[in-house]
Amino acid sequence: MTNDISIIISTYNSTEWLKKVLWGYNTQTYRNFELIIADDGSTIETANLLDEMRKEVFYTLRHVWHEDNGFQKSQILNKAIVACETAYILMSDGDCIPKDNFVETHVHYRKKGYFLSGGYHKLPLKLSQQICKEDIYTGRCFDVNWLKRNGMKASFKNNKLNSGRLKSAILNKITPTTPSWNGHNSSGWKSDILAVNGFDERMQYGGQDRELGERLVNAGIKPKQIRYSTVCLHLDHPRGYATQESIQKNKAIRRATKEQRIIRTPYGITKE
C-alpha cells in the first residue's frame, strides 16, 4: 500500500537510544508510513545502524544528514520536512519509543485545519538503559506494573500509559496543559507547515518546536489535544547542548511571534 504519513525522527550521535526507537516503530499497528531520520551531524555509526535496521524493519527508512555545526536541529528538521513524500507529517525524537498505536492514533485524529499535540512519559536513566528489544516487541515496557517493578515512581502521569479511548478523551479535555507543537509527539499537514515556512533556523535548543506551533495557530490552524490518547516513552539522557544563551534568544523570538502574530518566518525552509 502507498504510504500516507511521514514520520520525522531527530537524532544526534545516540545510536543506543535510536535503535530502541526504531524497534518501537516496527511494532506499529498502522503500517503505511515512511520514516525519515533527521540527523544533526552524527558520525558514521548512525548510518551503519540504519543500514542494519533496514534489514529488520518493515517500513521505508531514509536518512537526511548534514555536517555537524553545533545544535542545529531546526535546520535538519526543515531539510527532513522537504524530503517527506506524503501530505501528513508526524514528528518525534530519537529518544522516544512509540507505543504500538502511536501512528494509528495520529492518523485517526488528523483533520484539515488542525494539528495534533501529544505527550510523552519520561523514564529514569536506569530504566531507560534497561529496556531491551524484547521489552519493546512484547509491549511490556508500556505496562505500568512492569515499569513500577523496574523503578518507575507512582504518578498521575502514569495515566498516559493505560487510558482507554473514553478515559483519554476525558483527560485530554480537563488537562490544564495547553496543546502545543511538541517535538516529541505532534503531527500536522505538510502544506500547513510549508505555509509558515517550517522551523525558524535562528533557534537552537529551547522551544523551537513550540514556536512553530505558535505560528501555525497565528495562521488559523487549531491545536487538538491528544496528550492522553497515545504516548511515547522518553529515554533519559544529559543535555549538554542546553545553554542559557540559546534559551533566552529563543524566548525573545517566541515573544515576537506572539506579540506580532507572525505567521511565516523569513528564516525557515525558504530564506526570505
N, C-alpha and C positions, 0 to 999 in steps of 0.2 A: 504493500500500500504506500501511497505517497505521503511523505512527512507533512504535517500541517502545524507543527510547532517547533521552534528552535530554542535550544537551551544554551545559555552562555554561562560558563563556569570560569571564574577568575582564579588565577594561581600565580605563585612565585616561589620556586625552589622549596616545594613542600610535597615531595612525592609520596611519603608515607600516608599523609592525610588524603591526598588526591586519589590514591589507589582505593581507599575506603569509600570515597565519594562515588567513584566510577562503578564500584560494585553495587552501590545503592541504586544507581540508575539502571543497572542490569536486572533489578527486581521489579521494575515498574509495571503496573497493570495496564497502563496506556503506552503503546509502543511506537506510535507513528511520529517519532521525533528525531531530529538530528541534534548532536551535542558538539558545541564549539568551545574549545579551551582558549580563553583569553589570557595569554601568558605574558606577564610583565617583565620578560627578560631572563627567564630561568636558564640554567646551564643544560647541557645535553642530556642529563639524567631524566628530565621531564619528557623530552622527545622519545627517549628509549622506553620509558614506562608506557607511553601512549602506543608505541609500536607493539609492545607485549599485550596491552589491554585490547587492542583491536582484534586479537586472535580469540578473545574470550567473550566480548560483549556483542549483543545483537544489533546495537544501534550504530549509525554513522558517527564517527568520532573524528573531528577535524581540529587542527592546531593553528591558531593565529598567534604569532610571536613578534616581538620587536626587541631590539637591543636594550640591555639594562641601563637605565638612566635614572636610578633612584625610583621612588614610589610614583609611578605614572599610570595608575590603574584607570583613570579616566580616558587616557589616550588609547590604551589597548582595548577597553570596552567599546569605544567608538569604532575601532577597526573591526571588532567582532560583530557589532551591530550591522555594519555594511555587508559583512560576509554572510549573514543569515539569509537562507534561501526560502524562508516561509514568511507568512504575513503576521505571525504572532510570536512574541519573544518572552521567554521566561528566564530570569536571571537569578543565579545563586553563586555561592563561593566554593572554592576548593577545600574548605574545611567544614562543609555542611553535608552530612549524609541524609539523603531524602527518604522519607517514608514511602512505602510501595505505592501509595495512592497520590503521591505528590504531583506528578504531571497530570494525572486524570482529574484531580480536583481543579487545577488551573484551567484545564480545557472545559470542564463542566461549568465553571462560573464566568468564563470570559464573555464579554458583551461589548458591542460597539459603544464608544463614548465613556468607557470606564478603564481603569487599571486596577489590578488586584494587589492587595497588601497583606502578605503573610508574615508569620513569625518564626522564631527558632527556639530550641531548647538547649541551653548551654550546659555542657558536661564539664566536670572537673578534669584536670590534666591526667591523673592516673587512670581514670575510667576511659578517657579519650584514647590513651595508649593501649589499653587492654582490649578494646573492641576489635574483633578479628573478622575475617571473611565469613566464617560460619555464622557468627552472630548477626551479620548483615543479611546473609542469604536466607536464614531462618526467620528473620524479623524480630528475634528476641531482644535485640538492642533497643527496640521501641517499647518493650514491655516494662511497665512501671515497677512491678515487683522485682523483675530481674535487675533493673537499674539500681533499685534501692539495696538489693543484696550485694551489689558491687560498688557501693559508696555514694550513690546519689541521695541527697537530703530530701526530706519531705517538703513540699511546697505547693501552693495553689497553682503555680505554673505547670505542675505535672499534669493538670487537666488537658494541656495541649496534646498529650500523648494518648489519651484514651477517651476523647469526646466523640460520640456518635453524631449523626447529622443534626438531630434536634438539639442536643446539648451544646454543640459547637455553634449553632445558629443563635442560641440564647446568649452564650458567652461573647460571641462576636458583637452582638447588639449592645450589651451592657458594659463592655470593657471601656475603661476611661482612656485607653491608648488611641490616639488619633491615627487613622490609616495613612500611611506614607509609603513612598517608594523605598523599600528596604533591599539593599544589595544582596541579602542572603535568601530572599523569598518574595519576589514580586514579578509581575508579568503585565504586558500591555501590547498594543498593536504597533507593529514596526512603523506604520505610516504616521502614527501619533508621535513616536519617538523621533523620527526624522523631521517632523514638522517643527519640533522645538530644538532641533539640531544636536540631539544627543547630549552627552555629558560636557560640562564646562571644563576644558582641559587646563585651565589655570588651577583647578582644585586638585590637591593631593589628599592626604588622609584627613578624614573628619567631615562626614556629612555630604559628600559629593553625590551620593545616591539620593538623599533626601531632597537636594536642590533640584535634581532632575524632576522628581515628583512634584515639587512646588511649581515648576514651570508648566508641567502638564496640567495642573489644577488651574493655573492662570490662563491656560489655553481652553479651558472649559471641560477638560477630562476629569471625571469624578473618580475618587478613590473608593474602592469597595473593600471592606474589612473581611479577611479570611484567616485571621490570626489563629483561630482555634480549629479551622477546618482541615488543615494538613500542616505538617511540621517537618523541619529538618533538625538533626542533632548537630549542634555547633561544637566542634572539637576545639579544645583549649590550646593556646599557644602564646608565646610572647609577642609583643607588638613594638619592635624596635624602631619602626618607621613612624610611630605616632609622636609628632613633635608639636609643642605648644604653638610654634610659629605657624605651621600649616593649619592647625585647628582655628586659630584666631583669624587667619586670612580667609578661610572658608566661611566662618561666621559672618564676616563682612560682606562676602559675595551673596550669601543667603539672605542677609538683611536687605541688600539692594534688590534682590529678586522679589522679595515680599513687598517692600515699600513702593517699588516702581512697577510692580506687576509685570515683570519681564517674562516674555514667552519664549523667545528664541535667543539663545546665547550666540554671540559672534565668535566665540572661542571653542566651537564644537566640532562636529564632523566636517562641516564646510567652514573654512576660515574666512570671515567677512570683515 
